Every structure is written in C-alpha cells, then in structure tokens.
C-alpha cells in the first residue's frame, strides 16, 4: 500500500533528482552551453505542498484544517497537493536562468480548508495567494484577501527550467510575518519557521530562452593566473537559533525534550588575487587563500562528476553548550549531519553565477531552520570522515545495501537526528549563573581552515507563554571552545591548545580555580574538530568507511593524590552507561572509552573532564589518544606541574 507520506517522499525525491537534468542551470556537462530562461515569464496553475509544524502551531494557537491532510505523528502535518488556480498568474523577471525579481500578479490557492487563528474568524485557504511582498520584489509571501502578509517565504531553492517551461520551488521556509505574530499576540515569534513549502507551476506565457556558456569552474588545487593555486575556504556568515518542537515541555522545572534548529548562512571566500575580508570585522574572516575555488555542492546519488568524480557536497552540523557557574564547559546537544544538496548562489563575486551543483567565489547560501529539520537529508556523523570530507555512502542510512539508490522514505518521529536537549539542561533556574553557546559548522572537503567554517554565539534561554525562546548575541567565527578559553591565552590558570593528530585536529582547553577549602578544581574540555581514522573500501560515490574511530582516551599528569569525589566526566547524552571509565596510575589520572563504544569521541563533539587536587597549576602534559594512533602529549597546565615560565 502506498501511503500519503510515501507519495510525499517519492515526490520530493523525484523533484530533487530532476535537478540533475542538463536543462537545469548549473547541472549541465562542464563544457556544454546552458539553455536558460531570460526576460519576463508568467506562471499559473500547479500545486503547493506544505509540511506544517503542528507542535509549534498548536503552541501558538494556529490550526490548519483541510480534507486529506496526513499526520504521520503529532508533531507534523503534511498537506495534500494544494491546487493553484490557473485563472491568475505570477510574473517574474529572469536573467540567465535566475529569478531577478517578482514583477507582479499572484498564484491563488484553489484548495478547500481553512487556517484557524487563536481569535477571530478562520481564513479560508482559497482566499490566500502567493505574491511578492509589499515594497519587496525579491521573495514571495502568503497574503490574505485584504493584502495582509501572513507568512513570508525564505531560503527559496528555486529552479527555472526553460526547456520544460516550469518553475519549481524545491524547498522554502514559511516564516511567520510580524503582522501575524502581532495579530496572535506573540510578537516574539515573528520570523519563526512554521512550515516548509514546495511549489510547482507551469508557464502561462513563456519568455525568452538564451544559450550561454557554462560557467568556468576552478576547483581546489588548480593553478591560478599568477602561479598560485585555487583553494577551498568556506566561511559561516550568520546563524540563528529557533525552538522547533518539544515533547512534554512545561518550563524551567520541567523535563521535556525539545528540538532546537538553526538557520545557517555561509559565504565562500571572495579573493581573486588579493586578500580581502569575506566576513568583515572578524579575525578569522579574511582567508589566507588569494584565489577562491568553487566548492562542489552535488546532491547525494547524483552522477559521479566534479573534481572528485563523486557526489561530493558539504555537511552541516550544530551543537549546544553550557558554561556552568563553576567554570566548566559542557556540550548538551548535537545534531546529525545535514547533507547539502542545492546552492542558491546569491551575492556572488562574479555575475550570473547559476544555482545548482557548486558554490562560486564570494557566493552566499542559506540552509534555514525548515531545511535543517528534514531527516531525509540527515545521517549520523560517523558516516563521514570529517578531516578528508569523505562520506561513506555504502552502508549508510541512505544506502545500507550499497545499491547506489536512496532508501526513501525513512520513518521520522521528528526527533531523531535533530539537536535534542532536555529542558533541565537549558533552565536558567536550574543552572543559576550559567551561560549557553550555540555552534554551527559546514564541513567542506579540502577546506584550508575549518575553524572559520564554524561560528558560535551566546544564546539566552527563556520560558514564556508555553514556548522556549533563545535570544542570540555575540556572533563570531570559530568553535565554542575558543569562546570558553581564547586560543593562545597566557592566563596563569587557563590554556587553549590545538592538537594535530595527523588524521585531523582537536582542541584541548582547560581552566583551574582555587576553591574556598583550598583545593584546586581543574576543568578540561577536549573538542574533536575533525580527527578520526577509518579503513576505506570502494571508490568514488561507492565509498565505505570501516572501523571509523575518533578519540578514545585522555590522561592528565598529576602530582600526588586526587580527590576521588572531585573526578568528573560529561559527554553529550548525559547517560551514565556509556561514560568513559576512570583509572589511576602513579602520576596519571586517565579516562578511557568503553570497549563497546566503537567510535569514541567523534568529530565535531566535545567531552568535559574535571578533577580536584591540593596542588596548584603548573606546566605538564595531557595525553590524547586516538584510534590506532600514537598518543599525543599536549603541553598545558596540570595539578602540581613545573613552574610556569
């Protein structure tokens, strides 16, 4: 039996696979000219699909009522294909296959059902239309009969297919407008993502078609004009944080499990022979690469092409941390890896950079909260060898039998793979004096500086009106651990040291402080940036990772005895049955991964270690052990070490 959710997943798969057709901008063979839409085009008819965040909507008093709706679980409602009237048309202006502006008109819904607000009469869906926002022509909104904007479309992944005369919005976020937020008495949710929207519509009045040369791509390692080389250096431009849903949330004293999802906007290095800031005002925002390479952005299971002859693409992960009042840094949440699949390419260095399979120099792209809440493009991090940027597709959740075909759909409870955190971990009343950090990271193959592909900002959790909100401030490039202790710090009680394992890198940071009883508390944080080893099987897109292992042990040099009651360990899940085991030997206190922990401390993840000692800090070593590698002795501060010079 083919259920509605299977049809939705199949439609998405087919639509995304259609992006690979040569007629779509950016997906043609490297030297083939592109046939692109140009000038004024008008579109009418077609269908819209919504994936509605039911959990969030109910908390806001919004309800979507329509016949044929499918609710795979309480958290999400998937609409049937909503008809679009053929009696009205939306007009756009295109240039070389990209939409320059929405010129006028609208697409009117022709669907039964209604949108119920907390107060007042319901709004019939057939009264809604997709049109350009007032005083803006770069995106669309959903307007009611009076012209009031209810929702704004954002992060529109749009293809304009000249050959098929079709406009497709593969994915977009539906954000609550400021007007609607005020109307329902919740101004704080203006801009929040409430649904994902897809659209297909046909040309009612086709415009011109022009043939243009395929874009010239320069990949990482290719020679540049002055004898230098093109290099990959992807940067995180901005991130934002949104509460997405929660199972059983009740506030500061509650224990519900919530999902938190980011908007993550990137920008490729814009250098073309000279060093210019890609992210102005940030110390990490200027690339050392004088020539920016294009970055492959090929969707999973596309053809083997591009510089690596596979379906190479970046991966996005996000993490949440808490800095406790006593000074320690702990990670409290982590997502799976989201696989990038389409590049919007806006604000590029070179004009007419097409959307599609690569991010060009200086180009920006956004993966927003709606797209980052999609399990069908997410997989466990241990399927990816981060320091090389390689994904083991064979044996992955997408292709467990190595057939070369994706396994869609997968069962989705709307929590698996997302960043999940218990209310108690973010409660300001449960953790008085604490502060919270949120981190996002794009992992791109051959990236010369992974630290500027990361960004961190402070978030302030607050429970109000049946919602958790997270006010953000202090955005900066780099990982959260560098916000805890600055790199190169010479403070007498703290250090931050980069560790090169030979198979990626890690950061070891520490703080020491004297307690009222005269003892010293030591907090160590080990962040595995991209360290890991694996045996590789297969080739190209049919790569398989065997025995993928991250970091498996940490050992601190100590003088004298250590207070057993002061020894601590904290991983991400806070479940004691997989905590690292503690052992002591003369002059050493060690933590080691359990034998049944196959992967250890994986990439993009931080573990925290603490101890109490009667001895103050001095220079010594902390030993970090990876899988199958020689241990790495890191010079830092330890209890009773040599005098600091």
C-alpha positions as CSV (number, residue, x, y, z in Angstrom):
1,X,0.0,0.0,0.0
2,X,1.4,3.4,-1.0
3,X,0.5,5.9,1.8
4,X,0.4,9.6,1.5
5,X,3.7,10.1,3.3
6,X,5.3,7.7,0.9
7,X,3.9,9.7,-2.0
8,X,5.3,12.9,-0.5
9,X,8.7,11.4,0.0
10,X,8.7,10.0,-3.5
11,X,7.6,13.3,-5.0
12,X,10.5,15.1,-3.2
13,X,13.0,12.5,-4.4
14,X,11.8,12.8,-8.0
15,X,11.8,16.6,-7.8
16,X,15.3,16.7,-6.5
17,X,16.5,14.1,-8.9
18,X,15.0,16.3,-11.7
19,X,17.5,18.9,-10.7
20,X,20.2,16.8,-12.2
21,X,18.8,17.2,-15.7
22,X,21.1,19.1,-18.1
23,X,18.4,21.6,-18.8
24,X,18.5,22.9,-15.3
25,X,21.0,25.8,-14.7
26,X,24.3,24.7,-13.3
27,X,23.8,20.9,-13.8
28,X,25.0,20.6,-17.4
29,X,28.2,18.9,-18.5
30,X,31.2,21.0,-17.8
31,X,31.7,22.5,-21.3
32,X,28.1,22.3,-22.6
33,X,26.2,25.6,-23.2
34,X,23.2,26.2,-21.0
35,X,19.7,26.9,-22.3
36,X,18.3,29.4,-19.8
37,X,15.2,31.4,-19.1
38,X,15.5,35.1,-19.7
39,X,13.3,38.1,-19.6
40,X,9.6,38.2,-18.5
41,X,7.8,34.9,-17.8
42,X,4.3,34.4,-16.3
43,X,3.2,31.2,-14.4
44,X,-0.2,29.9,-13.4
45,X,-1.7,26.7,-12.1
46,X,0.2,23.8,-10.5
47,X,0.3,22.7,-6.9
48,X,1.7,23.6,-3.5
49,X,2.7,21.2,-0.7
50,X,3.1,22.2,3.0
51,X,4.8,20.4,5.8
52,X,3.3,22.1,8.8
53,X,4.9,22.1,12.2
54,X,1.9,21.0,14.2
55,X,3.6,21.1,17.6
56,X,4.7,24.7,17.3
57,X,1.4,25.8,15.6
58,X,-0.6,24.4,18.5
59,X,1.5,26.2,21.0
60,X,0.7,29.4,19.1
61,X,-3.0,28.7,18.7
62,X,-2.8,28.1,14.9
63,X,-4.5,25.2,13.3
64,X,-4.6,24.1,9.6
65,X,-7.8,22.3,8.7
66,X,-8.2,20.7,5.3
67,X,-9.5,17.5,3.9
68,X,-7.0,14.8,3.0
69,X,-4.4,16.0,5.4
70,X,-1.8,13.5,6.6
71,X,-0.5,13.5,10.2
72,X,2.4,10.9,10.4
73,X,2.7,11.9,14.1
74,X,1.5,14.6,16.4
75,X,4.4,16.9,15.6
76,X,3.9,17.4,11.9
77,X,1.0,17.7,9.4
78,X,1.7,17.1,5.7
79,X,-0.9,18.6,3.3
80,X,-2.2,17.0,0.2
81,X,-1.2,18.7,-3.0
82,X,-3.0,22.0,-2.9
83,X,-4.2,23.2,-6.2
84,X,-3.2,26.6,-7.7
85,X,-5.7,28.4,-9.8
86,X,-5.0,28.8,-13.5
87,X,-7.1,32.0,-13.6
88,X,-4.3,34.1,-12.1
89,X,-0.6,34.4,-13.0
90,X,2.6,35.3,-11.2
91,X,5.0,37.3,-13.4
92,X,8.8,37.2,-12.9
93,X,11.8,38.8,-14.5
94,X,14.7,36.3,-15.2
95,X,18.3,36.7,-16.2
96,X,20.3,33.8,-17.4
97,X,18.1,31.2,-15.6
98,X,17.9,33.1,-12.2
99,X,14.9,35.0,-10.9
100,X,15.9,38.7,-10.6
101,X,12.6,39.9,-9.2
102,X,8.9,39.1,-8.9
103,X,7.2,41.7,-11.1
104,X,3.5,41.3,-10.2
105,X,0.5,39.1,-10.1
106,X,-0.1,36.2,-7.8
107,X,-0.7,32.5,-7.6
108,X,-4.1,31.9,-5.9
109,X,-4.7,28.7,-3.9
110,X,-7.6,26.7,-5.1
111,X,-8.0,24.4,-2.1
112,X,-10.6,23.6,0.4
113,X,-9.8,24.2,4.1
114,X,-9.0,27.0,6.5
115,X,-6.4,28.4,8.7
116,X,-7.8,28.9,12.3
117,X,-6.2,31.7,14.4
118,X,-6.5,31.9,18.2
119,X,-9.2,34.5,17.9
120,X,-11.4,35.7,15.1
121,X,-12.9,34.1,12.1
122,X,-10.9,31.4,10.3
123,X,-9.3,32.3,7.0
124,X,-10.4,30.2,4.0
125,X,-7.4,28.8,2.1
126,X,-9.0,29.7,-1.2
127,X,-8.6,33.4,-0.1
128,X,-4.8,33.1,0.1
129,X,-2.4,33.9,-2.6
130,X,1.3,33.7,-3.2
131,X,2.6,37.2,-4.3
132,X,5.6,39.4,-3.9
133,X,5.8,41.1,-0.5
134,X,4.8,44.7,-0.3
135,X,7.7,47.0,-1.0
136,X,9.9,44.0,-1.9
137,X,10.3,42.1,-5.1
138,X,12.9,39.6,-4.2
139,X,10.7,37.0,-2.5
140,X,7.2,35.8,-2.0
141,X,4.7,35.8,0.8
142,X,1.3,34.3,1.5
143,X,-1.3,37.2,1.6
144,X,-4.9,37.1,2.7
145,X,-7.8,38.7,0.8
146,X,-7.1,42.1,2.3
147,X,-3.4,42.0,1.2
148,X,-2.1,41.5,4.7
149,X,1.0,39.3,4.8
150,X,0.6,36.2,6.9
151,X,3.8,34.3,6.1
152,X,7.0,35.1,4.2
153,X,8.9,32.7,2.1
154,X,12.6,32.4,2.8
155,X,15.5,30.3,1.7
156,X,13.8,29.6,-1.6
157,X,15.6,26.8,-3.5
158,X,14.1,27.7,-6.9
159,X,14.8,26.2,-10.4
160,X,13.5,27.9,-13.5
161,X,13.5,25.2,-16.2
162,X,13.4,26.9,-19.7
163,X,13.1,23.6,-21.6
164,X,10.1,22.3,-19.5
165,X,8.8,25.8,-19.0
166,X,8.4,25.1,-15.3
167,X,9.1,27.0,-12.1
168,X,9.8,24.8,-9.1
169,X,10.4,25.8,-5.5
170,X,12.2,22.6,-4.3
171,X,12.2,23.8,-0.8
172,X,11.4,27.0,1.1
173,X,10.7,28.1,4.7
174,X,7.4,29.6,5.6
175,X,8.1,32.2,8.3
176,X,5.5,33.9,10.5
177,X,5.2,37.6,9.5
178,X,5.5,40.4,12.0
179,X,1.9,41.3,11.3
180,X,0.6,37.8,12.0
181,X,2.8,37.5,15.1
182,X,1.2,40.7,16.5
183,X,-2.2,39.5,15.4
184,X,-2.0,36.4,17.6
185,X,-0.4,38.3,20.4
186,X,3.0,36.6,20.1
187,X,5.4,39.3,18.6
188,X,8.4,37.3,19.8
189,X,7.8,34.6,17.1
190,X,8.0,37.0,14.1
191,X,10.3,35.3,11.6
192,X,10.0,31.8,13.1
193,X,9.7,29.0,10.6
194,X,6.2,27.3,10.9
195,X,6.3,25.1,7.8
196,X,8.2,24.1,4.7
197,X,6.7,24.8,1.3
198,X,7.2,23.3,-2.1
199,X,5.7,24.6,-5.4
200,X,5.4,23.5,-9.0
201,X,3.8,25.8,-11.6
202,X,3.8,25.9,-15.4
203,X,4.5,28.9,-17.7
204,X,1.3,30.5,-18.9
205,X,3.3,33.0,-21.0
206,X,6.8,31.7,-21.6
207,X,9.6,34.3,-22.0
208,X,12.8,34.1,-24.0
209,X,15.4,31.3,-23.9
210,X,19.0,32.1,-24.3
211,X,22.0,29.9,-24.7
212,X,25.0,30.9,-22.6
213,X,28.4,29.3,-22.0
214,X,28.6,27.0,-19.0
215,X,30.3,28.7,-16.0
216,X,34.1,28.3,-15.7
217,X,34.9,26.5,-12.5
218,X,38.2,26.4,-10.8
219,X,38.4,23.7,-8.2
220,X,40.7,23.3,-5.2
221,X,44.3,22.7,-6.2
222,X,44.0,24.1,-9.8
223,X,46.7,26.6,-10.9
224,X,45.8,30.3,-10.6
225,X,46.8,33.0,-13.0
226,X,49.9,34.2,-11.1
227,X,51.4,30.9,-10.2
228,X,49.4,30.4,-7.0
229,X,46.6,27.9,-6.7
230,X,42.9,28.0,-6.1
231,X,41.9,26.8,-2.6
232,X,38.7,26.0,-0.7
233,X,37.9,28.2,2.3
234,X,34.2,28.2,3.2
235,X,33.0,30.6,5.9
236,X,30.0,30.7,8.2
237,X,28.3,34.1,7.6
238,X,25.5,34.0,10.1
239,X,23.5,31.6,12.3
240,X,20.2,32.0,14.2
241,X,18.5,29.6,16.7
242,X,14.9,28.6,16.8
243,X,12.9,26.4,19.2
244,X,11.2,23.9,16.8
245,X,9.1,21.5,18.9
246,X,9.0,19.8,22.3
247,X,7.7,16.6,23.8
248,X,6.2,17.4,27.3
249,X,7.8,20.9,27.8
250,X,6.4,22.7,30.8
251,X,9.1,25.3,31.7
252,X,12.1,25.8,34.0
253,X,11.1,23.0,36.3
254,X,10.1,20.6,33.5
255,X,11.9,17.7,31.9
256,X,10.5,17.8,28.4
257,X,12.7,17.1,25.4
258,X,12.9,19.9,22.8
259,X,14.4,20.2,19.3
260,X,16.4,23.3,18.5
261,X,17.2,24.1,14.9
262,X,19.4,26.8,13.3
263,X,19.4,29.0,10.3
264,X,23.0,28.7,8.9
265,X,24.2,31.1,6.2
266,X,27.6,30.6,4.5
267,X,29.8,32.6,2.2
268,X,32.6,31.3,0.0
269,X,35.9,33.1,0.1
270,X,35.8,36.0,-2.3
271,X,39.5,36.5,-3.0
272,X,40.6,36.9,-6.6
273,X,44.3,37.6,-6.4
274,X,44.3,39.8,-3.2
275,X,43.4,39.3,0.4
276,X,40.0,40.9,1.2
277,X,37.7,40.2,4.2
278,X,35.0,37.7,3.4
279,X,33.4,38.2,6.8
280,X,34.4,41.8,7.7
281,X,35.2,42.6,11.3
282,X,36.1,39.1,12.3
283,X,39.7,38.0,12.9
284,X,39.0,34.7,11.1
285,X,37.0,36.4,8.3
286,X,39.9,37.0,5.8
287,X,41.1,33.9,4.0
288,X,44.8,33.2,3.5
289,X,43.9,31.8,0.1
290,X,44.4,34.5,-2.5
291,X,42.3,32.7,-5.1
292,X,38.9,31.3,-4.1
293,X,38.0,27.9,-5.5
294,X,34.4,26.9,-6.4
295,X,33.1,24.2,-4.0
296,X,31.3,21.1,-5.2
297,X,27.7,21.0,-4.0
298,X,26.5,17.8,-5.6
299,X,23.4,16.2,-4.3
300,X,23.5,12.7,-2.9
301,X,23.2,10.0,-5.5
302,X,23.8,12.4,-8.4
303,X,26.2,11.3,-11.1
304,X,29.9,10.8,-10.4
305,X,31.2,14.2,-11.6
306,X,33.1,17.3,-10.5
307,X,36.7,17.4,-9.3
308,X,36.3,14.3,-7.1
309,X,34.3,12.2,-9.5
310,X,31.6,11.5,-6.9
311,X,28.5,13.2,-5.4
312,X,30.7,15.4,-3.2
313,X,28.9,18.0,-1.1
314,X,29.4,19.8,2.3
315,X,27.8,18.7,5.6
316,X,26.3,20.9,8.3
317,X,26.3,20.1,12.0
318,X,25.2,22.1,15.0
319,X,26.0,21.9,18.8
320,X,24.8,23.4,22.0
321,X,26.9,24.0,25.1
322,X,26.6,25.3,28.7
323,X,29.3,27.1,30.7
324,X,28.4,26.3,34.3
325,X,28.7,28.8,37.1
326,X,31.7,26.8,38.5
327,X,33.5,27.5,35.2
328,X,33.3,24.2,33.3
329,X,32.2,23.9,29.6
330,X,29.8,21.0,28.7
331,X,28.2,20.1,25.5
332,X,24.5,19.4,26.0
333,X,23.2,18.8,22.4
334,X,24.3,17.7,19.0
335,X,22.7,17.1,15.6
336,X,23.3,14.5,13.0
337,X,25.0,15.8,9.8
338,X,22.8,17.5,7.2
339,X,23.8,16.8,3.6
340,X,23.8,19.9,1.4
341,X,22.0,19.4,-1.9
342,X,21.5,22.7,-3.7
343,X,23.3,26.0,-3.8
344,X,21.3,29.2,-4.2
345,X,24.4,31.3,-5.1
346,X,23.4,34.8,-4.1
347,X,25.6,38.0,-3.9
348,X,28.4,36.3,-5.8
349,X,31.8,37.7,-6.8
350,X,31.0,37.1,-10.5
351,X,27.7,37.9,-12.1
352,X,25.3,35.3,-13.5
353,X,26.6,32.5,-11.2
354,X,23.9,29.9,-11.6
355,X,22.3,28.0,-8.8
356,X,22.9,24.3,-8.6
357,X,25.9,22.0,-8.1
358,X,28.6,24.4,-6.9
359,X,29.1,27.4,-4.8
360,X,31.1,30.0,-6.7
361,X,33.6,32.5,-5.3
362,X,32.0,35.0,-2.9
363,X,28.7,33.3,-3.2
364,X,26.3,33.1,-0.3
365,X,23.9,30.3,0.5
366,X,21.4,29.7,3.3
367,X,20.2,26.4,4.8
368,X,17.4,27.5,7.2
369,X,15.5,26.1,10.1
370,X,13.0,24.3,7.9
371,X,15.5,22.6,5.7
372,X,17.7,21.7,8.7
373,X,14.7,19.9,10.2
374,X,14.5,17.4,7.5
375,X,15.6,13.8,8.4
376,X,15.5,12.7,4.7
377,X,18.8,14.6,4.2
378,X,20.4,13.8,7.5
379,X,22.7,11.0,8.7
380,X,24.9,10.0,11.7
381,X,28.2,11.9,11.8
382,X,30.2,8.7,12.0
383,X,29.3,8.0,8.3
384,X,31.6,10.9,7.4
385,X,35.4,11.1,7.7
386,X,35.5,14.8,8.5
387,X,39.2,15.7,8.0
388,X,39.0,14.4,4.4
389,X,35.4,15.4,3.8
390,X,34.5,11.9,2.6
391,X,31.1,10.3,3.1
392,X,30.8,6.5,3.2
393,X,27.6,6.2,1.2
394,X,27.8,2.4,1.0
395,X,26.4,1.1,4.2
396,X,24.9,4.4,5.2
397,X,21.4,5.0,6.4
398,X,20.6,6.2,2.8
399,X,22.1,3.1,1.1
400,X,22.6,0.3,3.6
401,X,22.9,-2.4,0.9
402,X,25.2,-0.3,-1.4
403,X,22.8,-0.4,-4.4
404,X,23.5,3.2,-5.4
405,X,19.8,4.1,-4.9
406,X,18.5,6.1,-1.9
407,X,16.2,4.4,0.6
408,X,13.3,6.8,0.9
409,X,11.3,7.3,3.0
410,X,12.6,6.6,6.4
411,X,10.4,6.6,9.5
412,X,10.7,10.0,11.1
413,X,9.4,10.8,14.6
414,X,10.5,14.4,14.2
415,X,13.2,14.0,17.0
416,X,15.7,11.5,15.5
417,X,18.8,13.2,14.1
418,X,17.9,16.7,15.4
419,X,19.6,18.5,18.2
420,X,17.6,17.5,21.2
421,X,18.0,18.9,24.7
422,X,16.2,18.4,27.9
423,X,14.5,21.4,29.5
424,X,16.6,20.9,32.6
425,X,19.8,21.4,30.6
426,X,18.7,24.9,29.5
427,X,16.7,26.1,32.5
428,X,18.2,29.3,34.0
429,X,16.7,28.5,37.3
430,X,18.2,25.0,37.4
431,X,21.6,26.4,36.4
432,X,21.9,29.8,38.0
433,X,24.9,31.8,36.8
434,X,25.4,29.6,33.7
435,X,25.6,30.8,30.1
436,X,24.8,29.0,26.9
437,X,26.6,28.8,23.5
438,X,25.3,27.6,20.1
439,X,27.6,26.5,17.3
440,X,27.2,25.7,13.6
441,X,29.7,24.2,11.2
442,X,29.9,23.5,7.5
443,X,32.3,20.7,6.7
444,X,33.7,21.0,3.2
445,X,36.3,18.8,1.5
446,X,39.8,20.3,1.3
447,X,38.8,23.4,3.4
448,X,42.1,25.0,4.4
449,X,40.6,26.4,7.6
450,X,37.8,24.5,9.3
451,X,37.6,27.0,12.2
452,X,36.2,29.8,10.1
453,X,33.6,27.4,8.7
454,X,32.3,27.3,12.3
455,X,30.5,30.1,14.2
456,X,29.4,30.5,17.7
457,X,27.1,32.8,19.5
458,X,25.7,33.2,23.0
459,X,22.0,32.3,23.5
460,X,19.8,33.1,26.4
461,X,17.0,30.5,27.1
462,X,13.7,31.9,28.4
463,X,10.4,30.1,29.0
464,X,7.3,32.3,28.4
465,X,3.8,31.7,27.1
466,X,4.3,27.9,26.6
467,X,7.5,28.4,24.5
468,X,11.2,28.4,24.9
469,X,12.9,31.3,23.2
470,X,16.6,31.8,22.6
471,X,17.9,35.4,22.3
472,X,21.2,35.5,20.5
473,X,24.2,37.8,20.8
474,X,27.9,37.9,20.3
475,X,28.2,36.1,16.9
476,X,31.8,35.3,16.0
477,X,33.6,32.8,13.7
478,X,35.2,29.8,15.4
479,X,34.2,27.0,17.7
480,X,32.5,27.3,21.1
481,X,35.6,26.0,23.0
482,X,37.5,29.1,21.8
483,X,34.9,31.3,23.4
484,X,35.5,29.5,26.7
485,X,39.3,29.9,26.6
486,X,40.8,32.1,23.9
487,X,43.5,30.5,21.7
488,X,47.0,31.4,22.8
489,X,45.8,32.5,26.2
490,X,48.7,33.1,28.7
491,X,46.5,33.5,31.7
492,X,48.1,31.8,34.7
493,X,45.1,29.4,35.2
494,X,43.9,28.6,31.6
495,X,45.2,27.3,28.3
496,X,43.9,26.5,24.8
497,X,46.0,24.3,22.6
498,X,45.4,23.0,19.0
499,X,46.3,19.3,18.6
500,X,47.4,17.9,15.2
501,X,46.8,14.2,15.3
502,X,48.0,13.5,11.7
503,X,44.4,12.5,10.9
504,X,42.7,15.7,11.7
505,X,42.8,18.0,14.7
506,X,41.4,18.6,18.1
507,X,41.5,21.4,20.7
508,X,42.3,20.9,24.4
509,X,41.4,23.7,26.6
510,X,41.4,24.0,30.4
511,X,40.7,26.2,33.4
512,X,41.8,25.9,37.0
513,X,40.4,27.8,40.0
514,X,41.0,27.6,43.8
515,X,38.1,26.5,45.9
516,X,37.2,28.0,49.3
517,X,38.5,24.9,51.0
518,X,42.0,25.5,49.5
519,X,41.6,22.7,46.9
520,X,42.0,23.4,43.2
521,X,39.3,22.5,40.6
522,X,40.6,21.6,37.1
523,X,38.2,21.6,34.1
524,X,39.5,20.2,30.8
525,X,37.5,20.2,27.6
526,X,38.5,18.1,24.6
527,X,36.9,19.2,21.3
528,X,37.4,16.7,18.4
529,X,37.4,19.1,15.5
530,X,37.8,16.5,12.7
531,X,40.2,13.8,14.0
532,X,39.5,10.2,13.0
533,X,40.7,7.1,11.4
534,X,38.9,4.6,9.2
535,X,39.6,1.9,6.7
536,X,38.2,2.9,3.3
537,X,36.6,0.5,0.9
538,X,35.2,1.1,-2.6
539,X,35.8,4.2,-4.6
540,X,34.0,7.3,-5.9
541,X,30.5,7.6,-4.7
542,X,30.5,3.9,-3.6
543,X,32.9,4.6,-0.7
544,X,32.5,2.6,2.5
545,X,34.0,3.5,5.9
546,X,35.2,0.6,8.1
547,X,36.1,0.9,11.8
548,X,35.7,4.7,12.0
549,X,37.2,5.8,15.3
550,X,37.7,9.3,16.8
551,X,39.5,9.9,20.1
552,X,39.4,7.2,22.8
553,X,41.4,8.4,25.8
554,X,42.6,11.4,27.8
555,X,45.2,11.2,30.6
556,X,46.2,14.1,32.9
557,X,49.6,14.3,34.5
558,X,49.0,14.8,38.3
559,X,51.1,15.3,41.4
560,X,50.3,13.4,44.5
561,X,46.7,12.3,45.1
562,X,43.5,13.3,43.5
563,X,40.2,13.6,45.4
564,X,38.0,10.8,44.1
565,X,34.9,12.8,44.9
566,X,36.1,15.6,42.5
567,X,36.6,13.4,39.4
568,X,34.0,14.2,36.8
569,X,33.1,13.3,33.2
570,X,30.5,14.7,30.9
571,X,29.6,13.6,27.3
572,X,26.7,14.8,25.2
573,X,23.9,12.4,26.1
574,X,24.5,12.5,29.9
575,X,23.7,8.8,30.1
576,X,26.0,7.1,32.6
577,X,26.0,3.7,30.9
578,X,28.4,4.9,28.2
579,X,30.6,7.2,30.2
580,X,34.3,6.8,29.9
581,X,35.9,4.8,32.6
582,X,38.4,6.3,35.1
583,X,41.7,4.8,36.2
584,X,44.7,5.9,38.1
585,X,48.4,5.2,37.9
586,X,51.4,6.8,39.6
587,X,51.4,10.4,38.3
588,X,48.4,9.9,36.0
589,X,44.6,10.2,36.0
590,X,43.0,8.7,32.9
591,X,39.6,8.4,31.2
592,X,39.1,5.8,28.5
593,X,36.3,4.9,26.2
594,X,34.5,1.7,27.0
595,X,35.2,-1.4,24.8
596,X,31.6,-1.3,23.5
597,X,32.0,2.3,22.4
598,X,33.1,1.7,18.8
599,X,33.6,5.3,17.8
600,X,34.8,7.1,20.9
601,X,34.8,10.9,20.9
602,X,33.6,11.6,17.3
603,X,34.3,14.7,15.2
604,X,32.5,17.9,16.0
605,X,31.9,16.8,19.6
606,X,33.3,17.9,23.0
607,X,33.7,15.9,26.2
608,X,34.4,17.5,29.6
609,X,36.7,16.2,32.3
610,X,37.2,17.5,35.8
611,X,39.2,16.8,39.0
612,X,40.1,18.3,42.4
613,X,43.7,18.5,43.7
614,X,45.5,20.1,46.5
615,X,48.2,21.3,44.1
616,X,48.0,24.5,42.0
617,X,48.6,24.6,38.3
618,X,52.0,24.2,36.6
619,X,53.3,23.1,33.3
620,X,52.8,19.4,32.4
621,X,51.2,17.2,29.8
622,X,47.8,15.8,29.0
623,X,47.9,12.8,26.7
624,X,45.3,12.4,24.0
625,X,44.8,9.0,22.3
626,X,43.1,8.4,19.0
627,X,42.1,5.1,17.4
628,X,45.2,3.2,16.3
629,X,47.5,6.2,16.6
630,X,50.5,7.0,18.8
631,X,49.4,9.1,21.8
632,X,49.8,12.9,21.6
633,X,51.3,14.7,24.6
634,X,49.9,18.2,24.9
635,X,51.8,20.7,27.0
636,X,49.3,22.6,29.2
637,X,48.6,23.3,32.8
638,X,48.2,20.3,35.2
639,X,48.0,19.8,39.0
640,X,51.4,20.3,40.6
641,X,53.3,20.7,37.3
642,X,56.5,22.6,36.8
643,X,56.5,26.3,37.5
644,X,55.0,28.3,34.6
645,X,57.6,30.4,32.8
